[in-house]
Each structure stands twice: as structure tokens, then as C-alpha cells.
Amino acid sequence: MTPPVCLLLPGQGAQHPGMAVALYDREPEFTRVVDAFFDLLGAEGRTLRAEWLSGKASELFDDGTRAQPLLFVLGVAVGRTLCHHGVRPTALLGHSIGELAAATLAEVFDLPGAAEVIASRSAALAEAPAGGMLAVAARPEQLGEFLDDLVVFGGQNAPVQTVLSGPEHQLAAVGAALTRAGMAWRRVPARQAFHSPAMSVAVARLTAAFGRISLVAPRIPIWSTATAEVVTPDQAGSPGFWAGQLSAPVLFWPALDALLGTGDHVLVETGPGQQLSTLARRHPAVRGGASRVVPLLANRPEKDWSTWCAARDQLTELASSAANHS
């Protein structure tokens, strides 16, 4: 029996120039969703679409006002295109902005509502202080001495990969201290201190935006990286729940572990970049072969189409086989 499919939807840091452009005009459903979203954003959407389709990155490409709307719409468009080909996920797990893409796929809010929220999110991020995130090869409990009121625990992506987040000046000092302590780390491609108190003003604006749109219970279970549990109907209907994730830690590994604790899954990453696939392959359930990982896009845009076609065909064959045996 084929294990159920869970979509993994990436967040900030996964972006790269040209990501998923190869699907545009080749996959009609993908093109329809992307165009609909950019049209809903108006002039800013037209600018984003032109920059994305050019395959080139402006100096603001890693800024949340650019990267996050793109990552959001690509997650939704790839997910809906996969469904269009007959592959129906039974669970969703999104990383940071990916959780909003998951909520859209689960129909917690519709695409026009999502566009209103994403526009408000971008406006709030444009006013956020300069900051960033560090991915550190260490467990959270090993990093206490490097944290304070400004540089905080921003998430856990794997057992020995912890994210720290904070304002730029303080974060740079922490990076230097980590180096002196012999700890390996890298900058996450981001220009804001996501998942830290620096986002508190943005959270307030985002809460108001969520309060203006309709929120309903998910039609597909969402494993939240805010709680490492399935989103409840009450949480789904709460503007504060969705907005608060901007300043709360991302518990990707605990959420993945909880999901796989319920049984075997085919973990399908909507891309780009395969970062979540790389993390998921570290899980014992995947290493042991009980669950498997299928990335839909490649690490480089020139390989996106061939990667997509191979993964799409593999998954549609599995879905067809499962339907014939049901």
C-alpha cells in the first residue's frame, strides 16, 4: 500500500533566481494560479512577476518583501498543480511563510484573502528593522550563552540545526562569538529578523489583516511548525494564531517528527531548493526506508523541468496504483 502524501512547503532561505520559472507556460494550472496571485497584488505583483520571470535577482531578492510572496505563490501553485494531476495530499507541513501556503491549499482562506494578507505582510516587513538569521550546527540547549533579549532562538530545523534570529548588529556579534567557540554556522538568506521579537510591530499589523478575511477550518490537516501539532479549528479561525508565527520560533523538526510518528508518509517538497528534503532525509523513518522524500524542483533552475516531470510522473503513477487497489 502506498503511504499517504504530505506536502512540505519551504520558507525564507529556499529562494533562488529562476526558481520554478520552467513550469510557467508549460503547466497550465501552475501558470493560472501564479498569474491570478500576481494580478491580485496589482502593480507590486506585476513587478514581482517580471523580476521572477527574468531569472535575475535584484539587490532586494532576499528581502522578505520579495522572497516571501514568491515562495508563497510557488508553494500554492505547485501544490495545486500536483492536485490537478491527481495527487491528493492528506497532510501539509509548511516552514514559516510555507505554512501560509499550506493554509491556502487547505482552504483556510482563499487566494484573494491570501493576497490581502501577503500585501499587508510585505508592507509591515518594509518597515521592520534590519536583521537576519543564523543556521547553527548545534542543538538548542548548546546555544543558551549566545542568546539575550534581542538575539533569540528562532527555530529548530533538525536535531543539530538551530536557527538564531535578531537585529543585524547584535546578530553579527553573535556570529563572531560562535566562530570563536568553534561552532559552524551560516547566514540564512534574509534581511529581517524573522521569528524574533523584532517582528512584534509587524505581527500587530498582520493580525489586523487576518481579521479582515474569512478563516475556516482546514480541509486538509496542517501540521503547524508553530505548535508541532495539527492546526485545530479554533486556531485556524484565529487571526492571532496565523500572524503570531512571524515572531514565534519555527519548530520544523518537532512537527516533522510528530507527523511521522503517526505513520509512514511520502514527503513531497514543493520546492525550490530541496532544503526541506535534505532535512527530512535525516529523520530515522526516512533513513530506515519506511517513509520517502520526493522533491518536485531542483537545486538549480535549469534542472527544474526535468526534476518536476520525473517527480510528477512518479507520484501520479503511485496515486493511480493506490486508486486501483482501493
C-alpha beads as a LAMMPS data file, in Angstrom:
LAMMPS data file: protein, C-alpha beads

326 atoms
325 bonds

1 atom types
1 bond types

-500.0 500.0 xlo xhi
-500.0 500.0 ylo yhi
-500.0 500.0 zlo zhi

Masses

1 110.0

Atoms # bond

1 1 1 0.000 0.000 0.000
2 1 1 1.326 3.472 -0.923
3 1 1 1.871 5.719 2.118
4 1 1 -0.146 8.965 2.221
5 1 1 1.370 12.125 0.750
6 1 1 2.407 15.106 2.866
7 1 1 3.464 18.291 1.102
8 1 1 6.453 20.140 2.557
9 1 1 6.299 23.859 1.737
10 1 1 9.551 25.816 2.216
11 1 1 10.094 29.284 3.656
12 1 1 12.672 32.068 3.707
13 1 1 16.115 30.915 2.649
14 1 1 14.946 28.479 -0.027
15 1 1 14.666 31.165 -2.715
16 1 1 16.982 31.437 -5.699
17 1 1 16.753 33.301 -9.031
18 1 1 14.789 31.475 -11.702
19 1 1 13.094 29.121 -9.251
20 1 1 10.188 27.241 -10.883
21 1 1 10.165 29.562 -13.920
22 1 1 10.450 26.434 -16.096
23 1 1 6.890 25.445 -15.105
24 1 1 5.411 28.744 -16.288
25 1 1 3.572 28.382 -19.630
26 1 1 4.253 24.623 -19.552
27 1 1 1.890 23.658 -16.742
28 1 1 -1.446 25.465 -17.291
29 1 1 -2.677 25.153 -13.686
30 1 1 0.629 26.444 -12.324
31 1 1 0.511 29.411 -14.709
32 1 1 -3.120 30.163 -13.850
33 1 1 -2.506 30.260 -10.087
34 1 1 0.678 32.322 -10.345
35 1 1 -0.940 34.870 -12.678
36 1 1 -4.059 35.112 -10.513
37 1 1 -2.000 35.861 -7.414
38 1 1 0.224 38.453 -9.080
39 1 1 -2.843 40.140 -10.575
40 1 1 -4.410 40.363 -7.110
41 1 1 -1.298 42.212 -5.891
42 1 1 -1.679 44.881 -8.560
43 1 1 1.359 46.946 -9.529
44 1 1 3.582 45.231 -6.959
45 1 1 2.533 41.867 -8.366
46 1 1 3.473 42.920 -11.875
47 1 1 6.904 43.975 -10.631
48 1 1 7.384 40.678 -8.785
49 1 1 6.283 38.621 -11.780
50 1 1 8.627 40.461 -14.155
51 1 1 11.580 40.062 -11.791
52 1 1 10.806 36.389 -11.190
53 1 1 10.395 35.540 -14.876
54 1 1 13.643 37.350 -15.740
55 1 1 15.571 34.772 -13.717
56 1 1 17.695 37.571 -12.295
57 1 1 17.850 38.788 -8.717
58 1 1 17.656 42.410 -7.667
59 1 1 19.582 43.535 -4.596
60 1 1 16.329 43.098 -2.643
61 1 1 15.769 39.499 -3.756
62 1 1 16.450 38.065 -0.273
63 1 1 14.315 40.708 1.405
64 1 1 11.078 39.369 2.850
65 1 1 9.083 41.790 0.689
66 1 1 10.383 39.937 -2.397
67 1 1 11.299 36.401 -1.379
68 1 1 8.244 35.619 0.728
69 1 1 5.451 36.480 -1.743
70 1 1 7.326 34.435 -4.360
71 1 1 7.854 31.451 -2.055
72 1 1 4.205 31.651 -1.008
73 1 1 2.733 31.644 -4.501
74 1 1 5.111 28.982 -5.813
75 1 1 4.153 26.685 -2.933
76 1 1 0.457 27.182 -3.654
77 1 1 0.837 26.897 -7.427
78 1 1 2.982 23.756 -7.325
79 1 1 0.652 22.174 -4.756
80 1 1 -2.460 22.901 -6.795
81 1 1 -0.797 21.668 -9.987
82 1 1 0.074 18.391 -8.308
83 1 1 -3.554 18.035 -7.192
84 1 1 -4.619 18.818 -10.762
85 1 1 -2.584 15.781 -11.848
86 1 1 -4.470 13.582 -9.386
87 1 1 -2.039 13.561 -6.442
88 1 1 -4.054 14.453 -3.334
89 1 1 -2.080 15.234 -0.160
90 1 1 -3.505 14.035 3.127
91 1 1 -1.284 16.354 5.206
92 1 1 0.571 19.653 4.843
93 1 1 3.652 20.941 6.645
94 1 1 4.911 24.437 5.850
95 1 1 8.072 26.177 7.045
96 1 1 7.428 29.812 8.045
97 1 1 5.744 31.519 5.042
98 1 1 5.208 27.979 3.769
99 1 1 2.598 27.496 6.481
100 1 1 0.502 30.261 4.926
101 1 1 0.822 28.467 1.592
102 1 1 -0.317 25.289 3.372
103 1 1 -3.305 27.147 4.823
104 1 1 -4.277 28.340 1.347
105 1 1 -4.043 24.795 -0.060
106 1 1 -6.151 23.611 2.891
107 1 1 -8.695 26.365 2.073
108 1 1 -8.429 28.087 5.451
109 1 1 -8.548 31.250 3.342
110 1 1 -8.890 31.765 -0.397
111 1 1 -6.355 33.260 -2.801
112 1 1 -7.807 36.810 -2.682
113 1 1 -7.671 36.681 1.122
114 1 1 -4.126 35.372 0.962
115 1 1 -3.127 38.199 -1.381
116 1 1 -4.502 40.769 1.070
117 1 1 -2.548 39.203 3.923
118 1 1 0.677 38.881 1.908
119 1 1 0.427 42.517 0.795
120 1 1 -0.022 43.615 4.419
121 1 1 2.859 41.375 5.466
122 1 1 5.159 42.905 2.863
123 1 1 4.191 46.440 3.897
124 1 1 4.963 45.604 7.521
125 1 1 8.285 43.966 6.639
126 1 1 9.330 47.036 4.662
127 1 1 9.269 48.961 7.951
128 1 1 10.934 46.257 10.062
129 1 1 14.456 46.889 11.398
130 1 1 17.414 45.341 9.577
131 1 1 18.200 41.900 10.890
132 1 1 18.679 38.303 9.919
133 1 1 19.032 34.687 10.951
134 1 1 21.878 32.242 11.528
135 1 1 21.632 28.480 10.996
136 1 1 23.938 26.924 13.588
137 1 1 25.151 23.312 13.648
138 1 1 24.176 22.807 17.286
139 1 1 21.302 21.717 19.493
140 1 1 19.172 24.490 21.055
141 1 1 20.449 23.697 24.558
142 1 1 24.029 24.316 23.422
143 1 1 23.356 27.920 22.472
144 1 1 21.997 29.483 25.644
145 1 1 25.112 31.578 26.294
146 1 1 24.758 33.277 22.891
147 1 1 21.156 34.422 23.438
148 1 1 19.756 37.568 25.033
149 1 1 16.642 39.739 24.744
150 1 1 17.484 40.626 21.123
151 1 1 19.133 37.543 19.605
152 1 1 16.775 34.647 20.277
153 1 1 16.002 31.031 19.432
154 1 1 14.289 31.257 16.043
155 1 1 13.659 27.619 15.295
156 1 1 14.828 24.034 15.050
157 1 1 15.191 22.574 11.558
158 1 1 16.936 19.317 12.568
159 1 1 18.309 17.767 15.769
160 1 1 21.621 19.569 15.284
161 1 1 20.491 22.585 13.266
162 1 1 19.197 25.536 15.242
163 1 1 18.243 28.960 13.923
164 1 1 19.081 32.161 15.819
165 1 1 17.396 35.419 14.908
166 1 1 17.908 39.070 15.784
167 1 1 18.826 42.620 14.729
168 1 1 21.772 42.949 12.368
169 1 1 24.393 44.471 14.688
170 1 1 23.753 42.047 17.533
171 1 1 23.492 39.076 15.170
172 1 1 26.878 39.861 13.638
173 1 1 28.403 39.887 17.129
174 1 1 26.834 36.507 17.883
175 1 1 28.226 35.106 14.632
176 1 1 31.714 36.204 15.644
177 1 1 31.243 34.638 19.088
178 1 1 30.096 31.368 17.537
179 1 1 33.189 31.296 15.353
180 1 1 35.438 31.870 18.372
181 1 1 33.660 28.989 20.119
182 1 1 34.379 26.702 17.171
183 1 1 30.739 26.323 16.102
184 1 1 29.818 26.034 12.427
185 1 1 27.133 28.408 11.204
186 1 1 25.874 30.156 8.083
187 1 1 23.688 33.134 7.323
188 1 1 20.153 32.380 6.207
189 1 1 19.425 34.477 3.077
190 1 1 17.182 37.021 4.805
191 1 1 17.262 40.729 5.578
192 1 1 14.805 40.692 8.501
193 1 1 14.897 39.058 11.935
194 1 1 12.002 36.683 11.369
195 1 1 10.753 34.645 14.314
196 1 1 12.043 37.101 16.892
197 1 1 10.621 39.994 18.977
198 1 1 11.871 42.376 16.267
199 1 1 8.731 41.376 14.348
200 1 1 6.271 42.475 17.064
201 1 1 5.029 45.572 15.214
202 1 1 4.620 43.555 12.018
203 1 1 2.624 40.937 13.948
204 1 1 0.157 43.588 15.099
205 1 1 -0.395 44.788 11.529
206 1 1 -0.707 41.243 10.254
207 1 1 -3.264 40.348 12.930
208 1 1 -5.448 43.189 11.686
209 1 1 -5.080 41.941 8.108
210 1 1 -6.122 38.398 9.042
211 1 1 -9.089 39.891 10.880
212 1 1 -10.385 41.308 7.599
213 1 1 -10.599 37.971 5.761
214 1 1 -12.655 34.820 6.197
215 1 1 -10.921 31.998 8.110
216 1 1 -12.332 28.464 8.258
217 1 1 -11.210 25.035 9.458
218 1 1 -8.628 23.309 7.219
219 1 1 -9.928 20.797 4.672
220 1 1 -6.528 19.055 4.808
221 1 1 -4.705 18.578 8.132
222 1 1 -1.889 21.097 8.622
223 1 1 0.991 20.123 10.898
224 1 1 1.938 23.503 12.302
225 1 1 5.565 24.490 12.822
226 1 1 4.338 26.907 15.474
227 1 1 2.998 24.131 17.725
228 1 1 4.332 20.848 16.235
229 1 1 0.712 19.666 16.263
230 1 1 -2.228 19.620 13.869
231 1 1 -3.912 23.010 13.499
232 1 1 -7.247 22.961 15.312
233 1 1 -10.437 24.618 14.003
234 1 1 -10.173 27.255 16.749
235 1 1 -6.576 28.047 15.802
236 1 1 -7.460 28.195 12.110
237 1 1 -10.127 30.798 12.858
238 1 1 -7.821 32.959 14.974
239 1 1 -6.077 35.925 13.266
240 1 1 -3.545 35.971 16.098
241 1 1 -2.574 32.358 15.503
242 1 1 -1.504 32.987 11.912
243 1 1 0.004 36.422 12.488
244 1 1 1.910 35.383 15.600
245 1 1 4.004 32.897 13.658
246 1 1 6.018 35.813 12.281
247 1 1 7.661 36.297 15.680
248 1 1 7.432 32.720 17.052
249 1 1 10.104 30.010 16.571
250 1 1 9.737 27.585 13.652
251 1 1 9.560 24.044 15.054
252 1 1 10.064 22.228 11.761
253 1 1 11.838 19.184 13.151
254 1 1 9.405 18.621 16.049
255 1 1 6.481 18.983 13.618
256 1 1 8.038 16.542 11.135
257 1 1 8.778 14.093 13.937
258 1 1 5.196 14.312 15.196
259 1 1 3.822 13.769 11.675
260 1 1 5.986 10.705 11.028
261 1 1 5.072 9.397 14.468
262 1 1 1.550 8.863 13.114
263 1 1 2.753 6.559 10.325
264 1 1 4.722 6.343 7.093
265 1 1 4.412 9.126 4.512
266 1 1 5.669 10.179 1.111
267 1 1 7.142 13.605 1.875
268 1 1 6.800 15.753 -1.239
269 1 1 8.628 19.076 -1.220
270 1 1 7.056 21.761 -3.383
271 1 1 10.487 23.443 -3.671
272 1 1 12.509 25.350 -4.548
273 1 1 15.968 24.298 -3.463
274 1 1 15.298 20.940 -1.783
275 1 1 16.251 22.283 1.650
276 1 1 13.330 20.616 3.402
277 1 1 14.020 17.391 1.520
278 1 1 17.599 17.444 2.808
279 1 1 16.369 17.948 6.364
280 1 1 13.657 15.287 6.087
281 1 1 16.161 12.690 4.866
282 1 1 17.840 12.908 8.279
283 1 1 14.757 11.525 10.025
284 1 1 15.036 7.879 11.182
285 1 1 11.771 6.982 9.420
286 1 1 13.259 8.131 6.120
287 1 1 16.737 6.718 6.710
288 1 1 15.164 3.365 7.508
289 1 1 13.093 3.397 4.318
290 1 1 9.641 3.449 5.914
291 1 1 8.976 6.940 4.588
292 1 1 10.437 8.529 1.490
293 1 1 11.207 12.022 0.194
294 1 1 10.317 13.327 -3.283
295 1 1 11.433 16.863 -4.186
296 1 1 9.436 18.407 -7.036
297 1 1 12.012 21.017 -8.025
298 1 1 15.791 21.052 -8.333
299 1 1 18.596 22.963 -6.655
300 1 1 19.260 24.776 -9.933
301 1 1 16.604 26.309 -12.212
302 1 1 17.972 24.667 -15.365
303 1 1 17.070 21.281 -13.867
304 1 1 13.624 22.254 -12.555
305 1 1 11.645 20.958 -15.538
306 1 1 13.260 17.528 -15.720
307 1 1 13.036 17.146 -11.925
308 1 1 9.385 18.202 -11.960
309 1 1 8.429 15.844 -14.785
310 1 1 10.125 12.840 -13.192
311 1 1 8.605 13.512 -9.764
312 1 1 5.146 14.321 -11.152
313 1 1 5.080 11.113 -13.193
314 1 1 6.314 9.047 -10.239
315 1 1 3.646 10.477 -7.934
316 1 1 0.784 10.236 -10.419
317 1 1 1.682 6.588 -11.029
318 1 1 1.636 5.958 -7.280
319 1 1 -1.718 7.751 -6.969
320 1 1 -3.178 5.730 -9.837
321 1 1 -1.919 2.484 -8.333
322 1 1 -3.382 3.367 -4.948
323 1 1 -6.750 4.200 -6.555
324 1 1 -6.831 0.872 -8.395
325 1 1 -6.227 -1.035 -5.174
326 1 1 -8.720 0.864 -3.050

Bonds

1 1 1 2
2 1 2 3
3 1 3 4
4 1 4 5
5 1 5 6
6 1 6 7
7 1 7 8
8 1 8 9
9 1 9 10
10 1 10 11
11 1 11 12
12 1 12 13
13 1 13 14
14 1 14 15
15 1 15 16
16 1 16 17
17 1 17 18
18 1 18 19
19 1 19 20
20 1 20 21
21 1 21 22
22 1 22 23
23 1 23 24
24 1 24 25
25 1 25 26
26 1 26 27
27 1 27 28
28 1 28 29
29 1 29 30
30 1 30 31
31 1 31 32
32 1 32 33
33 1 33 34
34 1 34 35
35 1 35 36
36 1 36 37
37 1 37 38
38 1 38 39
39 1 39 40
40 1 40 41
41 1 41 42
42 1 42 43
43 1 43 44
44 1 44 45
45 1 45 46
46 1 46 47
47 1 47 48
48 1 48 49
49 1 49 50
50 1 50 51
51 1 51 52
52 1 52 53
53 1 53 54
54 1 54 55
55 1 55 56
56 1 56 57
57 1 57 58
58 1 58 59
59 1 59 60
60 1 60 61
61 1 61 62
62 1 62 63
63 1 63 64
64 1 64 65
65 1 65 66
66 1 66 67
67 1 67 68
68 1 68 69
69 1 69 70
70 1 70 71
71 1 71 72
72 1 72 73
73 1 73 74
74 1 74 75
75 1 75 76
76 1 76 77
77 1 77 78
78 1 78 79
79 1 79 80
80 1 80 81
81 1 81 82
82 1 82 83
83 1 83 84
84 1 84 85
85 1 85 86
86 1 86 87
87 1 87 88
88 1 88 89
89 1 89 90
90 1 90 91
91 1 91 92
92 1 92 93
93 1 93 94
94 1 94 95
95 1 95 96
96 1 96 97
97 1 97 98
98 1 98 99
99 1 99 100
100 1 100 101
101 1 101 102
102 1 102 103
103 1 103 104
104 1 104 105
105 1 105 106
106 1 106 107
107 1 107 108
108 1 108 109
109 1 109 110
110 1 110 111
111 1 111 112
112 1 112 113
113 1 113 114
114 1 114 115
115 1 115 116
116 1 116 117
117 1 117 118
118 1 118 119
119 1 119 120
120 1 120 121
121 1 121 122
122 1 122 123
123 1 123 124
124 1 124 125
125 1 125 126
126 1 126 127
127 1 127 128
128 1 128 129
129 1 129 130
130 1 130 131
131 1 131 132
132 1 132 133
133 1 133 134
134 1 134 135
135 1 135 136
136 1 136 137
137 1 137 138
138 1 138 139
139 1 139 140
140 1 140 141
141 1 141 142
142 1 142 143
143 1 143 144
144 1 144 145
145 1 145 146
146 1 146 147
147 1 147 148
148 1 148 149
149 1 149 150
150 1 150 151
151 1 151 152
152 1 152 153
153 1 153 154
154 1 154 155
155 1 155 156
156 1 156 157
157 1 157 158
158 1 158 159
159 1 159 160
160 1 160 161
161 1 161 162
162 1 162 163
163 1 163 164
164 1 164 165
165 1 165 166
166 1 166 167
167 1 167 168
168 1 168 169
169 1 169 170
170 1 170 171
171 1 171 172
172 1 172 173
173 1 173 174
174 1 174 175
175 1 175 176
176 1 176 177
177 1 177 178
178 1 178 179
179 1 179 180
180 1 180 181
181 1 181 182
182 1 182 183
183 1 183 184
184 1 184 185
185 1 185 186
186 1 186 187
187 1 187 188
188 1 188 189
189 1 189 190
190 1 190 191
191 1 191 192
192 1 192 193
193 1 193 194
194 1 194 195
195 1 195 196
196 1 196 197
197 1 197 198
198 1 198 199
199 1 199 200
200 1 200 201
201 1 201 202
202 1 202 203
203 1 203 204
204 1 204 205
205 1 205 206
206 1 206 207
207 1 207 208
208 1 208 209
209 1 209 210
210 1 210 211
211 1 211 212
212 1 212 213
213 1 213 214
214 1 214 215
215 1 215 216
216 1 216 217
217 1 217 218
218 1 218 219
219 1 219 220
220 1 220 221
221 1 221 222
222 1 222 223
223 1 223 224
224 1 224 225
225 1 225 226
226 1 226 227
227 1 227 228
228 1 228 229
229 1 229 230
230 1 230 231
231 1 231 232
232 1 232 233
233 1 233 234
234 1 234 235
235 1 235 236
236 1 236 237
237 1 237 238
238 1 238 239
239 1 239 240
240 1 240 241
241 1 241 242
242 1 242 243
243 1 243 244
244 1 244 245
245 1 245 246
246 1 246 247
247 1 247 248
248 1 248 249
249 1 249 250
250 1 250 251
251 1 251 252
252 1 252 253
253 1 253 254
254 1 254 255
255 1 255 256
256 1 256 257
257 1 257 258
258 1 258 259
259 1 259 260
260 1 260 261
261 1 261 262
262 1 262 263
263 1 263 264
264 1 264 265
265 1 265 266
266 1 266 267
267 1 267 268
268 1 268 269
269 1 269 270
270 1 270 271
271 1 271 272
272 1 272 273
273 1 273 274
274 1 274 275
275 1 275 276
276 1 276 277
277 1 277 278
278 1 278 279
279 1 279 280
280 1 280 281
281 1 281 282
282 1 282 283
283 1 283 284
284 1 284 285
285 1 285 286
286 1 286 287
287 1 287 288
288 1 288 289
289 1 289 290
290 1 290 291
291 1 291 292
292 1 292 293
293 1 293 294
294 1 294 295
295 1 295 296
296 1 296 297
297 1 297 298
298 1 298 299
299 1 299 300
300 1 300 301
301 1 301 302
302 1 302 303
303 1 303 304
304 1 304 305
305 1 305 306
306 1 306 307
307 1 307 308
308 1 308 309
309 1 309 310
310 1 310 311
311 1 311 312
312 1 312 313
313 1 313 314
314 1 314 315
315 1 315 316
316 1 316 317
317 1 317 318
318 1 318 319
319 1 319 320
320 1 320 321
321 1 321 322
322 1 322 323
323 1 323 324
324 1 324 325
325 1 325 326
